[in-house]
């Protein structure tokens, strides 16, 4: 299934090349420019605050998604059996913490219901180096359901020049 409308929000803090995305599909592009690097957590909060529509998807500027990534996450056609978690009493938290199952903590490569994020006031901690843990914890504690699929939809780039890589090597 092809989605009719995707809005790409670019949050710029410097030079950013999006030609690969724009060359693949017809999308509406909104550009929000910060005058300096405000950090990834604050930048993701800007995306949450300014996003419109039903879903929100995060990715880093040096990563790449497959052409059908969003369609797969909205309307999965399963390569493998999905894991469906749902219930009334903290079902996602019970799956993760009580049953000790893994849910990848990074906030990218997940499709979030935008209304869910906004109604639960889920935000990143601004200026936190690794903002994903707190963000994902809030999602896990608040969610009544989620679906985990094993399809690979994003190719992650390990960038030795990233802030996280530099801190790991410098200590």
N, C-alpha and C positions, 0 to 999 in steps of 0.2 A: 504494500500500500504506500503510495506517495503522499506525503503531507502537502497540503495546499500552501501553507504559509509558514515560513521560518523567519524570525527576526534575529539577526546577528547583532549583539551588542558588543562593541569593541571598547574596552576600557584602556586607554592609552596613557602610558607614563614615559613614553619614548618612542623610538622607531619600531614599527610593527608591520609585518608584511602579511596580508591576507589574500593575496592573489590566488593561492591554491584553493581556498574555499569559494571565492567568488567565481572562479572559473568552472566550478563543478555544478553549480545550481543557481537558480534564481532566488535571491533572498533580499529582504529589506535589511539595510544596514543602518544602525544608529551608532554614532561615535560619541563617547563621553571622554573628555580629555582632562586628566588631572595635571596640574602644573608641575608636579614632582612626584616621585615614587612614594605613595602613601602606604605601601605594603600590601601583600596579597589579601590578608583578611579584610582590610578596609575596602579594597577594590572589589572583592566578592560581595561585600555588603552593599556597595554602590549598584552592583548588578541586581541583587535582590530588590533593592528599593526602586530601581528604574525599569525592571522587567515588566512586560505585559504579556498576557496570554495564559495558557494553561500549564506549561512546563518550563523548567529551567535546567540547563545543562552547563556544567563548568568544564573547561579544558585549559591547559596551559598553552601559551603561544608557540611553544616549540614542539608540541605534540600533534598528532594527526589522527583523525577519525576516518573510518571507512565511509564510503559514500552513503550507505544506508543506515548508519549508526542511529540516528534519531528515530527513523521509521521502525527499526528493530526494537528500540526501547519503548516506543509508544505502542506498537502492535507486534509483539514478538511472534515469530514463527520459529519454533524451537528446534535447534540442532540437537540439543540434549534436554532432558526433563528439567524444568525449572523447579526451584524451591519456592513454594508459596507459604508465606507466614502471615497469619491473620488471627484476630481474636479481640477480646475486650479488655483483658488485664495485662497490659504491657507485653504483648506477644513478641515483638521484635527484641525488646530488652531481655525477655526470658530466653529466646532462641540464642542470643549472643552471650549473655552472662550466666544464666542458670544452667543452660545446656552446653556452654563453653564451645559454641560454634564460631567460626570466623566470619566477620563481615569486614571487608577491606575498609580501612579507616579514611583513606583519601577521599576528598569530596568530589574530585573530578571523575568523569566516566560513570556518572549516575544521573538518572533523570528524576528530577524533583517536581512534585506538584507545587506550583508556585503559591496557590492559595494555602496549602498546608504550611509552607515555610512562613508565610506572612501571618497566618492566623495563630501560629504557635510562637511568633516572634523569634524565629531561629535565625541567628546571625553569627558571624565569625567574630572572634576577639580582635579588634584592630591592633595592629603592630605586634601581634603574636607571631613568632617565627614560623611555627608549624600550627596553622590555624585549623587543620583538618580534624584533629582529635576532638576538640570541643564542639565543632559544628556537627560532626557525625554522632557524637554522644547525644546531643540534643535531638537529632533526628531519631535515633534508636529509642530513646526514652519516650518520645511523643507519638511515634507511629503506631497505628492500629494494624497496619499491614505493610508488607513489602514483597517484592518478587525478585529473586536472585536468579540470574541467567548466566550461563557459562560462555556465551558467544563473545568472541573478541571483537570489540567495536572501536577500540582506541589503541594507538601505538604510542607508548610513553617514551620520551627522549630523556636519557640521562645526560644532563648538561653539566660538565665539570666547572663551568663558569657561574652556575646558579648560586644564589646566596646560601642555600642549604648545603650544597656540595662544598663550598668554601669553608663553611663553619665546621663541617665534619672533618675536613683535612687539617684545619688550623686548630681545632679543639675548642 
